[in-house]
């Protein structure tokens, strides 16, 4: 029997893909190359002209790519930011602030937050601190307000791996944070500001939030989660509520995204077509619904991108044109990068684009080659006349299906036509489940690199969890949107039930998911993995050994990325003491000559009575992020000097992320902070060791001598600075003194009883440079060459205190400060002592 073929489109029929790649490359080049907008325009004209000339297709395509790159460069230069606005005020000053509310307020525990515009292009985030039980002021978009507050510029943590919060906010024209005093009055001035479009936009968003609060009144969890899913309002989300979604790799189904809009609009399009029977009207109604959803979500970037892509799809449907996912994605990428080139370097944009790219370039062609021929073979398999028009491989499957249906009919006495339908349904359902599972796996593998870099996570249970949770959350979006539009409580209850089911399933998979974290991969592995994915995409439509070889390479590199069998970046034979920038707090990393690690304190945000708990977890978001840049996966010792939040706040995350063998502590009472840390140590099997003055230890070639707390010191249940674990770390002729927050009473006793082992080279100042520590007696006894201050940028405590700095200057001690310099690192071979820049050290080790 001869093999018949069906006319098929070329393997790659994506004319917009090359221009999209060109624009992306141009934006990346403009970040490092000093092209002017005029030079970019000349390049655009030059390559654009050659792209229009007749000639070889590859030559025209290449010129088109270069012309698109020039367009990307021009876009970057056109949108280049001007000089940052400046306010003549320090963080310690209270000033009168006035401006226009340009993002509506969001209320969380004892705090209201909003964004205001002081002048065009100069915005500030405002935190209105409320008294216990005080209702938030009735503020809205477009009001002019005036109040007293303290204003300060955002400041990045000065460590490798730290998130660029300054750049992130600056791209949104936000250059300051403003805090009001607790219970302060806010005066609403006469006159409106803003514009009509944003007024309508935020009115719709506020209406949606209020409707959800009414539909789920009395159920805080469902109210907040539904607001996050349908509008992107996530300021009130608790970490405990979303941690299991993150651990199982299903967090993308929870936060508002382009997938939510696509699913909603696609379902509505199907519903409109079924109910009206008019294609044109259905397209218009689906388009209106998509943009209504995007507007109610405040036109967040992922949703706006999806709305743009869906619009392109509907336009093609209107003109009865076939749409290709990669072409649609390419157009969306080009448009959004030309409007805002900076979003290329944001994780949200990268994850959105890469997930769609994985579906279009990997999943679709693989399904086309593997599963779709089987589905085609079982569709209307009883019609033997169609066999002759199909490829031989498909026709053979149809014949086999008829024979199987006939056999089942003979065995069961069920009519053959019914057996054929049952067989077709079973095969199609099984293949649909298989495709969903494989789609989840393909997307997770394709996103493995950015997930490792941004979130340091990979999930095995997510392969199965996504198959269940994603459809459930899609149902939440569709039914929840209908509930918001109609206000029908029954629909709200149905959406809430699906949300609860999703939560229970995520918790189940999180309980069996190994809670490992992934350090930053080596550069060579990141490049190799990316190249392997590109090669697989190019070969996905080709059958044969090359495709399977590329797939094997991708899986192997993926396993290498997840397992991360790479040693930490340390220098053997050297003692390293690194003070990590954690703002107003402490965290010091010690790496011994034999590679053993001791982390003293984990930073944390100071807590104040009546103030809401901060969302930032310094242990997770700052300290762990730095350690992962150096490929650390485990710590030998984690030491807690005392149980104040700015030292202990990050320890729970650090214990979970790095599973230290021992937890050293100083004098501990029964405070709430210490109970939280102790519970984490018990949960992960970490041995708690109480250290007292006089102990001497040798760890990995370094000598550690514990000086305080003294044996007769009695802690209370309220943590105090003098509870601190004080110790020296020595190697050869060099030594470091780490004092925690010990104050002058402890310092006087240390000096008076001769507890210091002579001269020290580097002193980490006690209590962030407060005048309650670093007394003249201690400085005269220790005689340090260098002093380190770990303090927050423009902190309200005015640390380090001028008196301390004066005492250090009088003794010719050179001072290094994390608030000015970021991370501070000292390295010694036992004789020479060197202060290093981390980037230079990292480059030398690689």
C-alpha positions in Angstrom: 0.0 0.0 0.0 1.6 3.3 -1.0 2.1 6.0 1.6 0.1 9.2 1.0 1.2 12.6 2.3 -0.7 15.7 3.4 0.5 19.1 2.4 2.1 20.6 5.4 3.5 24.0 6.2 7.3 24.5 6.4 8.9 23.5 9.7 9.4 27.1 10.7 6.7 29.5 9.3 7.2 32.3 11.8 8.2 35.5 9.9 8.0 37.7 13.0 10.4 35.6 15.0 13.6 37.0 13.5 12.6 40.7 14.1 11.6 39.8 17.7 15.0 38.2 18.3 16.6 41.2 16.7 14.8 43.7 19.0 15.7 41.6 22.1 19.4 41.6 21.0 19.3 45.3 20.3 18.0 46.1 23.8 20.7 43.9 25.3 23.4 45.5 23.2 22.2 49.0 24.1 22.8 48.2 27.8 26.5 47.9 27.3 27.3 49.7 24.0 27.4 53.5 23.7 25.2 53.9 20.6 23.4 57.2 20.2 19.8 57.4 18.9 21.1 58.9 15.7 23.6 56.1 15.1 20.8 53.6 15.8 18.6 55.3 13.2 21.3 55.1 10.6 21.8 51.4 11.2 18.1 50.9 11.0 17.9 52.7 7.6 21.0 50.9 6.3 19.9 47.3 7.2 16.2 48.0 6.5 17.1 49.1 2.9 19.1 45.9 2.3 16.2 43.8 3.8 13.9 45.2 1.1 16.2 44.5 -1.8 15.8 41.4 -3.8 18.3 38.6 -3.2 18.9 35.4 -1.3 16.3 34.9 1.5 18.9 34.3 4.1 20.6 37.6 3.3 17.3 39.5 3.6 16.4 37.7 6.8 19.8 38.6 8.3 19.4 42.3 7.3 15.9 42.3 8.8 17.3 40.9 12.1 20.0 43.6 12.2 17.4 46.3 11.4 15.3 45.1 14.3 18.3 45.2 16.6 18.9 48.8 15.6 15.3 49.5 16.4 15.8 48.0 19.8 18.8 50.2 20.4 16.9 53.2 19.3 14.0 52.3 21.7 16.4 52.1 24.6 18.0 55.4 23.8 14.6 57.1 23.3 13.4 55.9 26.7 16.6 56.6 28.5 15.9 58.1 31.9 17.0 61.6 32.7 18.7 62.6 36.0 17.1 61.3 39.1 15.0 63.9 41.0 16.4 65.1 44.3 14.7 66.3 47.5 16.7 68.4 49.9 15.8 66.4 53.1 17.4 63.7 55.2 15.8 60.6 56.5 15.8 62.0 60.0 13.9 65.2 59.1 10.2 65.5 59.2 8.9 67.4 56.2 5.6 68.4 54.8 4.8 66.3 51.7 2.1 67.1 49.2 1.1 65.6 45.9 -1.4 63.6 43.9 -2.5 60.0 44.7 -1.8 58.1 41.5 -2.3 54.6 42.8 -5.2 53.9 45.1 -4.6 53.0 48.7 -4.3 49.4 49.9 -4.9 48.6 53.6 -3.1 46.0 55.5 -2.6 45.4 59.2 -2.3 48.9 60.9 -1.0 50.4 57.6 -2.3 52.0 54.5 -0.1 52.2 51.4 -0.4 54.3 48.3 1.7 55.9 45.6 1.7 59.7 45.2 3.2 62.0 42.5 5.0 64.9 43.9 5.8 66.3 40.5 5.4 64.8 37.0 7.9 61.9 36.8 8.7 62.0 40.5 6.7 59.6 42.7 6.9 58.3 46.2 5.5 55.2 48.0 3.7 56.3 51.2 3.2 54.2 54.3 0.5 55.6 56.5 1.1 54.1 60.0 -2.1 53.7 62.0 -2.7 53.3 65.7 -4.1 50.0 66.9 -7.7 49.8 65.7 -7.6 53.2 63.9 -9.6 53.1 60.6 -7.6 54.0 57.5 -8.4 57.5 56.0 -10.8 57.4 53.1 -8.4 58.1 50.3 -8.8 57.4 46.6 -7.0 58.0 43.3 -7.0 61.6 42.0 -7.0 63.3 45.4 -4.4 65.9 46.4 -3.1 65.3 49.9 -0.7 66.8 52.3 0.8 65.4 55.5 4.0 65.3 57.6 6.4 62.5 57.1 9.9 61.3 56.8 11.2 60.7 53.3 14.1 58.6 52.1 15.4 57.1 48.9 15.2 53.4 48.3 18.5 51.7 48.8 19.8 48.4 47.4 21.4 45.8 49.7 25.1 45.9 48.7 25.6 42.2 48.1 26.0 40.1 45.0 22.7 38.5 44.3 20.7 41.3 45.8 17.5 42.5 44.0 17.8 45.9 42.3 14.9 47.6 44.1 16.2 51.0 43.1 16.1 50.2 39.4 12.8 48.4 39.8 11.1 51.4 41.4 12.8 54.0 39.2 11.4 52.3 36.1 8.0 53.1 37.7 9.1 56.7 38.4 9.2 55.9 42.2 12.2 57.5 43.8 11.3 57.8 47.5 9.6 56.0 50.4 7.6 58.2 52.8 6.5 57.2 56.3 4.0 59.1 58.4 4.2 59.1 62.2 1.8 56.7 63.8 -1.8 58.2 63.8 -0.8 61.3 61.7 -3.5 63.3 60.0 -3.7 63.4 56.2 -5.3 66.6 54.8 -7.2 66.2 51.5 -6.9 69.4 49.5 -9.4 70.8 47.1 -9.2 70.1 43.4 -8.8 66.8 41.5 -5.7 65.5 39.8 -4.8 62.5 37.6 -6.6 61.7 34.4 -9.9 60.3 33.3 -8.6 57.0 32.0 -6.8 56.2 35.2 -9.8 57.4 37.3 -12.0 54.9 35.4 -9.3 52.2 35.6 -8.8 52.4 39.4 -12.6 52.9 40.0 -13.1 49.6 38.3 -10.3 48.0 40.2 -11.7 49.3 43.5 -15.1 48.1 42.6 -13.8 44.6 41.9 -11.9 44.5 45.2 -15.0 45.7 47.1 -17.2 43.2 45.4 -14.8 40.3 46.3 -14.7 41.6 49.9 -18.5 41.5 50.0 -18.8 38.1 48.3 -16.4 36.5 50.8 -17.2 38.6 53.9 -16.0 36.9 57.0 -13.5 34.7 55.2 -10.2 36.6 55.2 -8.3 33.8 53.4 -10.6 33.6 50.4 -11.1 37.3 50.2 -7.4 38.0 50.0 -6.6 35.1 47.8 -9.4 35.9 45.3 -8.3 39.5 45.2 -4.7 38.3 44.4 -5.9 35.9 41.7 -8.4 38.2 40.0 -6.8 41.7 40.5 -3.1 41.0 41.4 -3.6 42.7 44.8 -1.0 40.7 46.8 0.1 43.2 49.5 -1.9 41.2 52.1 -0.8 37.7 51.2 0.8 35.8 54.0 3.9 33.8 53.3 2.4 30.8 55.0 -0.6 30.9 52.6 1.6 30.7 49.4 4.6 28.8 50.5 3.2 25.4 49.5 2.4 26.8 46.0 6.0 28.0 45.7 7.4 24.6 46.9 5.4 22.7 44.4 6.1 25.0 41.4 2.5 26.0 41.1 2.8 29.6 42.3 2.3 30.8 38.7 -1.3 29.5 38.9 -2.0 31.6 42.0 -0.7 35.0 41.0 -2.5 36.9 38.3 -0.9 36.2 34.9 -1.4 36.1 31.2 -2.5 32.5 31.5 -5.5 33.6 33.6 -6.6 36.1 31.0 -6.1 33.7 28.1 -8.1 31.0 29.8 -10.9 33.4 30.8 -11.1 35.0 27.3 -10.9 31.7 25.5 -13.7 30.2 27.6 -15.9 33.3 27.0 -15.2 33.2 23.3 -16.4 29.6 23.2 -19.5 30.5 25.3 -20.4 33.5 23.1 -20.0 31.4 20.0 -22.3 28.7 21.4 -24.9 31.1 22.7 -25.0 33.6 19.8 -23.9 31.6 16.8 -22.4 34.8 15.4 -18.6 34.8 15.0 -18.1 38.5 14.7 -20.1 39.4 17.7 -18.5 36.7 19.7 -15.0 38.0 18.9 -16.0 41.5 19.9 -17.5 40.4 23.2 -14.5 38.2 24.0 -12.2 41.2 23.3 -14.2 43.4 25.6 -14.1 40.8 28.3 -10.3 40.4 28.0 -9.6 44.1 28.3 -12.2 44.4 31.1 -10.2 41.8 33.0 -6.9 43.5 32.2 -8.3 46.9 33.4 -9.7 45.4 36.6 -6.2 44.1 37.3 -4.8 47.6 37.0 -3.2 46.8 33.6 -0.4 44.8 35.3 2.3 44.0 32.7 1.7 40.2 32.4 -2.0 40.7 31.9 -1.5 43.6 29.5 0.8 41.5 27.4 -1.7 38.6 27.3 -4.5 41.0 26.4 -2.3 42.3 23.5 -1.6 38.7 22.3 -5.3 37.8 22.5 -6.2 40.9 20.5 -3.8 39.8 17.8 -5.4 36.3 17.8 -8.9 37.8 17.5 -7.9 40.1 14.7 -6.6 37.0 12.8 -9.8 35.2 13.5 -11.8 38.1 12.2 -10.0 37.9 8.9 -10.1 34.1 9.0 -6.3 33.8 9.2 -4.5 31.0 10.9 -2.5 32.1 14.0 0.8 30.8 15.1 1.7 31.0 18.7 5.3 32.1 18.0 4.3 34.8 15.6 1.8 36.1 18.1 4.4 36.0 20.8 6.9 37.8 18.6 4.6 40.7 17.8 3.8 41.1 21.5 7.5 41.1 22.4 8.3 43.7 19.8 5.5 46.0 20.7 6.1 45.8 24.5 9.9 46.2 24.3 9.6 49.2 22.0 7.2 50.8 24.5 9.3 49.8 27.6 12.7 48.2 26.8 13.6 47.9 30.4 11.1 45.1 31.1 13.4 42.7 29.2 15.5 42.5 32.3 12.6 41.8 34.7 11.8 38.3 35.8 8.1 38.7 35.2 8.6 39.5 31.5 11.2 36.7 31.0 9.0 34.0 32.7 6.0 35.1 30.7 7.8 35.0 27.4 9.7 31.8 28.1 6.7 29.9 29.1 4.8 30.8 25.9 8.0 30.1 23.9 8.3 26.7 25.5 4.7 25.9 24.4 5.1 27.1 20.9 8.7 26.0 20.1 8.9 22.8 22.1 5.5 21.4 23.2 3.5 22.1 20.1 5.9 20.5 17.6 6.6 17.5 19.9 2.8 16.9 20.3 2.3 17.4 16.5 4.9 14.7 15.9 4.0 12.2 18.6 0.4 12.4 19.9 -1.6 14.2 17.2 -1.1 11.4 14.6 -2.5 8.9 17.2 -5.5 11.2 17.9 -6.1 11.6 14.1 -6.0 7.9 13.6 -8.7 7.3 16.2 -11.0 10.1 15.0 -14.0 8.6 13.1 -12.0 5.4 12.8 -15.1 3.6 11.5 -15.0 5.5 8.2 -12.8 3.3 6.1 -13.1 5.5 3.1 -11.0 8.2 4.7 -8.0 5.9 5.1 -6.9 6.4 1.5 -6.5 10.2 2.0 -4.3 9.8 5.0 -0.6 9.0 5.5 0.2 5.3 5.8 1.1 5.5 9.5 -2.2 7.2 10.3 -4.2 4.8 8.1 -2.6 1.9 9.8 -3.7 3.1 13.3 -7.2 3.5 12.0 -7.3 -0.1 10.7 -5.9 -1.3 14.0 -8.5 0.7 15.9 -11.4 -0.9 13.9 -10.0 -4.3 14.5 -9.7 -3.7 18.2 -13.3 -2.3 18.4 -14.5 -5.4 16.5 -12.7 -7.7 18.9 -14.1 -5.9 21.9 -17.6 -6.1 20.4 -17.3 -9.8 19.8 -16.2 -10.3 23.4 -18.7 -8.1 25.1 -21.7 -8.2 22.7 -21.7 -4.4 22.7 -22.4 -2.9 19.2 -19.2 -2.2 17.2 -20.1 1.4 16.7 -20.4 2.0 20.4 -17.1 0.2 21.0 -15.4 2.5 18.5 -16.8 5.6 20.2 -15.7 4.3 23.6 -12.2 3.5 22.3 -11.9 6.9 20.7 -13.0 8.6 23.8 -10.6 6.6 26.0 -7.6 7.2 23.8 -8.3 10.9 23.4 -8.8 11.3 27.1 -5.6 9.4 27.9 -3.6 11.4 25.3 -5.1 14.7 26.7 -3.9 13.8 30.2 -0.5 12.8 28.8 -0.2 16.1 26.9 -1.1 18.1 30.0 1.5 16.3 32.0 4.1 16.7 29.3 3.2 20.3 28.8 3.8 20.9 32.6 7.1 19.1 32.4 8.3 20.9 29.2 7.4 24.3 30.7 9.1 23.5 34.0 12.3 22.4 32.2 12.3 25.4 29.9 11.9 27.7 32.9 14.4 25.9 35.1 17.2 28.4 34.6 15.3 31.6 35.5 13.6 29.8 38.3 17.0 28.8 39.7 18.3 32.3 39.3 15.3 34.3 40.6 13.7 31.8 43.1 16.4 29.1 43.7 13.7 26.4 43.4 12.9 23.4 41.3 9.9 21.1 41.9 9.5 17.4 41.1 6.0 17.2 42.5 5.0 20.2 40.3 4.9 17.8 37.3 1.8 16.2 38.9 0.6 19.1 40.9 0.3 21.4 37.9 -1.9 18.9 36.1 -4.5 19.2 38.9 -3.9 22.7 40.3 -3.7 24.7 37.0 -7.2 23.5 35.8 -8.6 24.2 39.3 -7.2 27.7 39.4 -8.4 28.3 35.8 -11.8 27.4 37.0 -11.4 29.9 39.9 -10.6 32.6 37.5 -13.5 31.9 35.1 -16.1 31.4 37.8 -14.7 34.1 40.1 -14.9 36.6 37.2 -18.5 35.6 36.6 -19.2 36.1 40.3 -17.7 39.6 40.3 -19.7 40.6 37.2 -23.0 39.2 38.3 -22.7 39.3 42.1 -24.2 35.9 42.4 -23.2 34.3 45.8 -23.5 30.7 44.3 -20.8 31.4 41.8 -18.6 32.9 44.5 -19.1 29.8 46.6 -18.2 27.6 43.6 -15.0 29.6 43.0 -14.2 29.5 46.7 -14.6 25.7 46.7 -12.2 25.3 43.8 -9.7 27.6 45.6 -9.9 25.5 48.7 -9.4 22.3 46.7 -6.4 23.8 45.1 -5.0 24.7 48.5 -5.4 21.2 49.9 -3.8 19.6 46.9 -0.9 22.1 47.0 -0.4 21.3 50.7 -0.5 17.6 50.0 2.2 17.8 47.3 4.3 20.3 49.4 4.3 17.7 52.2 6.0 15.1 50.0 8.2 17.6 48.0 11.9 17.6 49.1 12.5 21.1 50.3 15.8 21.8 48.6 17.0 25.0 47.2 19.3 25.6 44.1 22.3 27.9 44.2 23.2 30.0 41.1 24.4 27.7 38.3 27.9 28.3 36.8 27.9 30.6 33.8 29.0 27.8 31.5 26.1 25.6 32.6 23.6 28.4 32.1 24.9 29.0 28.5 25.0 25.3 27.7 21.5 24.7 29.0 20.1 27.7 27.0 21.9 26.5 23.8 20.6 23.0 24.3 17.0 24.3 24.5 17.5 26.3 21.3 18.9 23.3 19.5 16.0 21.1 20.7 13.5 23.8 19.5 15.2 23.8 16.0 15.0 20.0 15.8 11.6 19.5 17.5 9.8 19.1 14.2 12.4 16.6 12.8 12.1 13.0 13.6 15.2 10.9 14.1 18.2 10.5 16.3 19.2 14.1 16.3 16.0 15.2 18.1 16.4 12.5 20.7 20.0 13.4 21.2 19.1 17.0 21.8 16.3 16.0 24.2 18.8 13.8 26.1 21.2 16.7 26.3 18.5 19.0 27.7 17.5 16.5 30.3 21.1 15.8 31.3 21.9 19.5 31.7 18.6 20.1 33.6 19.5 17.3 36.0 23.0 18.9 36.5 21.4 22.3 37.1 19.0 21.0 39.7 21.5 18.7 41.5 24.2 21.4 41.4 27.1 19.1 42.3 29.5 22.1 42.4 31.7 23.1 45.3 31.2 26.4 47.0 33.3 29.3 45.9 35.9 29.5 48.7 39.7 29.7 48.9 41.4 27.0 50.8 44.2 28.1 53.1 42.6 31.5 53.8 40.4 32.7 56.7 37.5 34.8 55.3 35.3 37.1 57.4 32.5 38.7 55.4 30.1 41.2 56.9 26.9 40.9 54.7 24.9 44.0 54.2 21.5 43.4 55.9 20.7 47.0 56.6 20.1 47.7 60.3 21.2 44.4 61.7 24.0 41.8 61.7 25.1 38.9 59.6 28.7 37.8 59.4 30.0 34.8 57.3 33.2 33.0 58.5 34.9 30.6 56.1 37.8 28.7 57.7 41.0 27.7 55.9 39.7 24.2 55.5 36.4 25.4 54.0 34.2 25.1 57.1 31.4 27.7 57.4 30.1 29.6 60.4 27.3 32.2 59.9 26.9 34.6 62.8 23.3 36.0 62.9 20.9 36.3 59.9 19.7 39.9 59.9 16.1 40.9 60.3 13.8 43.9 60.3 13.4 45.5 63.7 9.8 45.1 65.1 7.8 47.8 66.8 4.7 47.5 68.8 1.6 48.4 66.7 3.5 48.3 63.4 2.6 45.6 60.8 5.0 42.7 60.4 7.4 43.4 57.5 7.0 41.3 54.4 10.7 41.2 53.7 12.5 38.1 55.1 16.2 39.1 55.2 17.3 35.5 55.8 15.6 34.4 52.6 15.7 37.4 50.4 19.1 38.8 51.3 21.5 36.5 53.2 20.4 33.3 51.4 20.5 35.1 48.1 24.1 36.0 48.7 25.1 32.6 49.9 23.5 31.0 46.8 25.6 33.2 44.5 28.6 31.4 46.0 27.1 27.9 45.6 26.6 27.3 49.3 24.1 24.5 50.0 24.9 23.8 53.6 26.3 25.6 56.6 28.4 23.9 59.3 27.4 26.3 62.1 24.8 28.9 62.4 25.4 31.2 65.4 22.8 33.5 67.1 24.3 36.2 69.2 21.0 37.2 70.9 17.3 37.1 70.2 16.6 40.6 68.9 14.8 40.6 65.6 17.5 42.4 63.7 19.9 39.5 64.4 17.5 36.5 64.7 14.7 37.5 62.2 16.3 35.7 59.3 17.4 32.5 61.1 14.2 30.4 60.4 14.7 30.7 56.7 18.5 30.1 57.0 17.9 26.9 59.0 15.5 25.7 56.4 17.6 26.6 53.4 21.1 25.5 54.6 20.4 22.8 57.4 23.4 23.7 59.6 24.8 20.9 61.8 24.8 23.1 64.9 23.1 26.2 66.1 25.3 28.2 68.6 23.5 30.5 71.0 24.4 33.0 73.7 22.2 33.7 76.7 18.6 32.9 75.8 15.5 33.5 77.8 12.1 32.3 76.7 11.2 35.1 74.2 8.8 34.6 71.3 11.7 35.2 68.8 13.8 32.5 70.4 10.9 30.0 70.5 10.4 30.5 66.8 14.1 29.9 66.0 14.3 26.9 68.4 11.2 25.3 66.8 12.8 25.6 63.4 16.0 23.9 64.7 14.0 21.1 66.1 12.0 20.7 62.9 15.2 20.3 60.8 17.2 18.3 63.3 19.8 21.0 64.1 21.7 20.5 67.4 21.4 23.6 69.6 24.6 24.3 71.5 24.8 27.0 74.2 28.2 28.7 74.3 29.6 30.5 77.3 32.7 32.5 77.9 36.0 30.6 78.2 35.3 28.0 75.6 38.0 27.5 72.9 37.3 25.6 69.7 39.2 24.8 66.5 37.1 24.6 63.4 38.6 23.9 60.0 41.9 25.4 60.9 40.6 28.5 62.6 40.5 29.1 66.3 37.3 30.5 67.9 37.4 31.7 71.5 34.1 32.5 73.2 34.4 35.5 75.5 30.7 36.1 76.5 28.1 35.5 77.9 29.8 34.9 81.2 28.9 31.8 83.2 27.1 33.8 85.9 25.1 35.9 83.5 21.3 35.4 83.8 19.1 36.2 80.8 15.4 37.3 81.0 12.5 36.4 78.8 12.9 39.9 77.2 16.0 39.8 75.0 18.7 42.3 75.8 21.8 43.4 74.0 24.0 42.1 76.8 22.8 38.6 76.1 25.1 38.6 73.1 27.5 35.9 72.1 31.0 37.6 71.9 33.9 35.7 70.3 37.2 36.1 68.5 38.2 34.3 65.4 41.9 33.8 64.7 44.2 32.2 62.1 47.9 32.5 62.4 48.8 36.0 63.4 45.5 37.6 62.5 42.3 37.8 64.6 38.8 39.3 64.5 36.5 40.3 67.3 32.8 39.9 66.9 30.8 41.6 69.7 27.1 41.2 68.6 25.2 44.0 70.4 27.1 43.8 73.7 27.0 47.1 75.5 29.5 48.9 77.7 28.8 46.9 80.9 29.9 43.7 79.2 32.8 45.5 77.5 34.1 46.8 80.8 34.0 43.4 82.3 35.8 41.9 79.3 38.6 44.4 79.6 38.6 44.4 83.4 39.0 40.6 83.6 41.5 40.4 80.7 39.3 38.2 78.5 40.7 39.5 75.2 43.6 37.5 73.8 45.7 40.6 73.1 45.5 42.7 70.0 42.9 42.1 67.3 43.1 43.2 63.7 39.5 43.8 62.9 36.7 44.8 65.3 33.0 44.4 64.3 31.5 47.3 66.3 28.9 46.4 68.8 25.2 47.4 68.4 25.7 48.8 64.9 28.0 51.5 66.1 25.8 52.8 68.9 27.4 54.9 71.6 26.3 52.3 74.1 29.1 50.1 72.8 32.7 50.4 71.5 33.9 52.1 74.6 37.4 53.7 74.9 38.4 50.9 77.2 37.6 48.2 74.7 39.3 50.1 71.9 42.4 50.6 73.9 42.6 47.0 75.0 41.8 45.5 71.5 43.9 48.0 69.5 42.2 47.2 66.2 43.5 48.3 62.8 40.1 48.2 61.2 36.5 48.5 62.4 33.4 47.3 60.6 30.0 49.0 61.1 26.9 47.0 60.0 24.1 49.6 59.8 21.2 50.5 57.6 21.4 53.3 55.0 20.1 56.6 56.5 18.9 54.6 59.6 16.7 56.4 62.1 19.0 55.6 65.0 21.8 57.7 63.4 24.2 54.8 63.6 27.2 54.8 63.7 27.2 57.5 66.5 29.5 60.5 66.0 31.1 59.8 69.4 32.1 56.3 68.4 33.5 57.5 65.0 35.5 60.2 66.9 37.0 57.6 69.3 38.0 55.5 66.3 39.5 58.4 64.5 41.5 59.4 67.6 43.1 55.9 67.5 43.7 55.9 63.8 41.3 53.0 63.2 40.1 52.8 59.6 36.3 52.3 59.5 34.3 50.4 56.8 30.5 50.7 56.8 27.9 48.5 55.1 25.5 51.4 54.7 28.1 53.1 52.5 30.1 50.2 51.0 27.7 47.3 51.1 29.3 43.9 51.8 32.7 44.1 53.5 35.1 41.2 53.2 38.5 40.5 54.9 40.7 37.6 53.9 44.0 36.5 55.6 46.5 33.7 55.0 47.5 34.0 58.7 50.0 36.7 58.0 48.8 39.1 55.3 45.4 40.8 55.8 43.5 42.0 52.8 40.2 43.7 52.3 38.7 42.5 49.0 36.0 43.4 46.6 33.9 40.3 46.2 33.5 40.6 42.4 37.3 40.6 41.9 37.7 37.6 44.2 34.9 35.7 42.4 36.5 36.3 39.0 39.8 35.1 40.3 38.3 31.8 41.7 36.5 31.1 38.4 
